[in-house]
Amino acid sequence: MKKLFYLLFVLPLAFFASCNNDDDDLAQVDFEVTLSGVTQVNDNFYTVAGNTVNIDGVSVKSLTDKAATVTGVRYYLDGFPIWASVEEGNFSFAFTTEGMEAGSHNLAITATVLQVDKSITSAALNIPIVVVENTEDLPSGAPEIGTYTTTLRMNTTK
């Protein structure tokens, strides 16, 4: 009976001994997202109501000497799922802003990142998209509507 009591006392200690910092095993990448049908001012993308926003590609660039790729990309607009793909490629997709209210919206992208010698990593990115009524409502000095690429660093929690 004493042996069972000691075993029950020591068993929880084994769980604490096996804990480590898993953040060191996560993929270390930058995401590159290319959008067209928009203009970029600072970290925001602007488009005119009724225009089509194209996501021309989502890719990752390794921050180490280990190769990395992205798969399982899913898009959400203001929290609602709008498209998903598990196939490799550039993950292009387009959506129209027809009927969207003018103002700020959130394009969220979730993806699975695979990198050599790292754990499979899930990533979530947020891209602010502002819909304006017409081109006169774009911020002053905004570049022409066209194709823009933004780089987003995947941060891990510590």
MARFI-421869 format. One record per residue (C-alpha): x, y, z; residue number from 0. Coordinates in steps of 0.1 Angstrom, whole numbers. Example, Ala and Ser with C-alpha at 12.3 -4.5 7.8 and 13.67 -1.06 7.14 Angstrom:
2
+-------+-------+-------+------+
:     u :     v :     w : resi :
+-------+-------+-------+------+
:   123 :   -45 :    78 :    0 :
:   137 :   -11 :    71 :    1 :
+-------+-------+-------+------+
END
This chain:
158
+-------+-------+-------+------+
:     u :     v :     w : resi :
+-------+-------+-------+------+
:     0 :     0 :     0 :    0 :
:    29 :    23 :     8 :    1 :
:    44 :    17 :   -26 :    2 :
:    12 :    27 :   -43 :    3 :
:    10 :    59 :   -22 :    4 :
:    46 :    69 :   -31 :    5 :
:    39 :    62 :   -68 :    6 :
:     8 :    84 :   -67 :    7 :
:    29 :   111 :   -51 :    8 :
:    58 :   109 :   -76 :    9 :
:    37 :   105 :  -108 :   10 :
:    27 :   142 :  -111 :   11 :
:    63 :   153 :  -108 :   12 :
:    71 :   134 :  -141 :   13 :
:    47 :   157 :  -160 :   14 :
:    65 :   188 :  -148 :   15 :
:    99 :   173 :  -156 :   16 :
:    89 :   167 :  -192 :   17 :
:    78 :   203 :  -200 :   18 :
:    99 :   225 :  -222 :   19 :
:    96 :   256 :  -243 :   20 :
:    79 :   244 :  -275 :   21 :
:    82 :   279 :  -291 :   22 :
:   118 :   271 :  -301 :   23 :
:   104 :   243 :  -323 :   24 :
:    80 :   266 :  -343 :   25 :
:    86 :   276 :  -379 :   26 :
:   106 :   308 :  -383 :   27 :
:    92 :   325 :  -414 :   28 :
:    80 :   357 :  -430 :   29 :
:    47 :   357 :  -449 :   30 :
:    44 :   375 :  -482 :   31 :
:     9 :   383 :  -493 :   32 :
:     2 :   399 :  -527 :   33 :
:   -30 :   418 :  -532 :   34 :
:   -43 :   436 :  -563 :   35 :
:   -73 :   459 :  -568 :   36 :
:   -62 :   478 :  -538 :   37 :
:   -39 :   507 :  -528 :   38 :
:   -16 :   505 :  -498 :   39 :
:   -12 :   534 :  -473 :   40 :
:    10 :   525 :  -443 :   41 :
:    -3 :   490 :  -431 :   42 :
:   -38 :   494 :  -445 :   43 :
:   -51 :   484 :  -479 :   44 :
:   -78 :   505 :  -495 :   45 :
:  -103 :   497 :  -522 :   46 :
:  -134 :   513 :  -537 :   47 :
:  -168 :   498 :  -531 :   48 :
:  -178 :   475 :  -559 :   49 :
:  -142 :   466 :  -568 :   50 :
:  -128 :   431 :  -568 :   51 :
:   -99 :   424 :  -544 :   52 :
:   -76 :   397 :  -556 :   53 :
:   -53 :   378 :  -534 :   54 :
:   -26 :   369 :  -559 :   55 :
:    -5 :   348 :  -537 :   56 :
:     5 :   337 :  -502 :   57 :
:    40 :   324 :  -496 :   58 :
:    66 :   321 :  -469 :   59 :
:   103 :   330 :  -467 :   60 :
:   124 :   311 :  -442 :   61 :
:   143 :   332 :  -417 :   62 :
:   168 :   303 :  -412 :   63 :
:   187 :   281 :  -436 :   64 :
:   159 :   255 :  -434 :   65 :
:   134 :   252 :  -462 :   66 :
:    98 :   262 :  -455 :   67 :
:    64 :   260 :  -473 :   68 :
:    28 :   269 :  -466 :   69 :
:    -3 :   248 :  -470 :   70 :
:   -39 :   247 :  -459 :   71 :
:   -46 :   284 :  -465 :   72 :
:   -80 :   297 :  -454 :   73 :
:   -95 :   332 :  -458 :   74 :
:  -120 :   349 :  -436 :   75 :
:  -136 :   383 :  -441 :   76 :
:  -148 :   400 :  -410 :   77 :
:  -148 :   366 :  -392 :   78 :
:  -167 :   347 :  -419 :   79 :
:  -150 :   319 :  -439 :   80 :
:  -149 :   328 :  -476 :   81 :
:  -124 :   303 :  -491 :   82 :
:  -100 :   275 :  -483 :   83 :
:   -74 :   254 :  -501 :   84 :
:   -51 :   225 :  -490 :   85 :
:   -34 :   223 :  -524 :   86 :
:     1 :   237 :  -529 :   87 :
:     3 :   267 :  -551 :   88 :
:     0 :   304 :  -548 :   89 :
:   -35 :   302 :  -530 :   90 :
:   -50 :   330 :  -552 :   91 :
:   -85 :   340 :  -546 :   92 :
:  -108 :   370 :  -554 :   93 :
:  -138 :   385 :  -537 :   94 :
:  -160 :   415 :  -545 :   95 :
:  -167 :   444 :  -523 :   96 :
:  -201 :   448 :  -539 :   97 :
:  -226 :   454 :  -511 :   98 :
:  -199 :   459 :  -484 :   99 :
:  -203 :   489 :  -461 :  100 :
:  -177 :   516 :  -464 :  101 :
:  -152 :   514 :  -435 :  102 :
:  -127 :   491 :  -420 :  103 :
:  -128 :   453 :  -426 :  104 :
:  -105 :   425 :  -416 :  105 :
:   -91 :   399 :  -440 :  106 :
:   -78 :   371 :  -419 :  107 :
:   -56 :   343 :  -433 :  108 :
:   -48 :   311 :  -414 :  109 :
:   -23 :   286 :  -427 :  110 :
:    -2 :   257 :  -418 :  111 :
:    36 :   262 :  -421 :  112 :
:    60 :   233 :  -426 :  113 :
:    97 :   239 :  -421 :  114 :
:   125 :   214 :  -420 :  115 :
:   134 :   203 :  -384 :  116 :
:   105 :   224 :  -369 :  117 :
:    71 :   214 :  -356 :  118 :
:    41 :   218 :  -378 :  119 :
:    30 :   254 :  -371 :  120 :
:    -4 :   271 :  -374 :  121 :
:    -3 :   308 :  -383 :  122 :
:   -29 :   335 :  -383 :  123 :
:   -25 :   368 :  -401 :  124 :
:   -47 :   399 :  -402 :  125 :
:   -48 :   424 :  -431 :  126 :
:   -68 :   455 :  -426 :  127 :
:   -89 :   465 :  -457 :  128 :
:  -107 :   498 :  -458 :  129 :
:  -136 :   501 :  -483 :  130 :
:  -144 :   537 :  -495 :  131 :
:  -174 :   549 :  -515 :  132 :
:  -153 :   563 :  -544 :  133 :
:  -118 :   572 :  -554 :  134 :
:  -121 :   607 :  -540 :  135 :
:  -124 :   591 :  -505 :  136 :
:   -90 :   575 :  -507 :  137 :
:   -64 :   590 :  -484 :  138 :
:   -46 :   620 :  -500 :  139 :
:   -14 :   610 :  -516 :  140 :
:   -24 :   574 :  -519 :  141 :
:    -8 :   555 :  -548 :  142 :
:   -29 :   542 :  -577 :  143 :
:   -50 :   511 :  -572 :  144 :
:   -29 :   482 :  -584 :  145 :
:    -9 :   453 :  -570 :  146 :
:    10 :   454 :  -537 :  147 :
:    29 :   429 :  -516 :  148 :
:    31 :   431 :  -478 :  149 :
:    55 :   411 :  -456 :  150 :
:    42 :   399 :  -423 :  151 :
:    65 :   384 :  -396 :  152 :
:    51 :   354 :  -378 :  153 :
:    57 :   360 :  -341 :  154 :
:    57 :   332 :  -316 :  155 :
:    46 :   336 :  -280 :  156 :
:    71 :   332 :  -253 :  157 :
+-------+-------+-------+------+
END
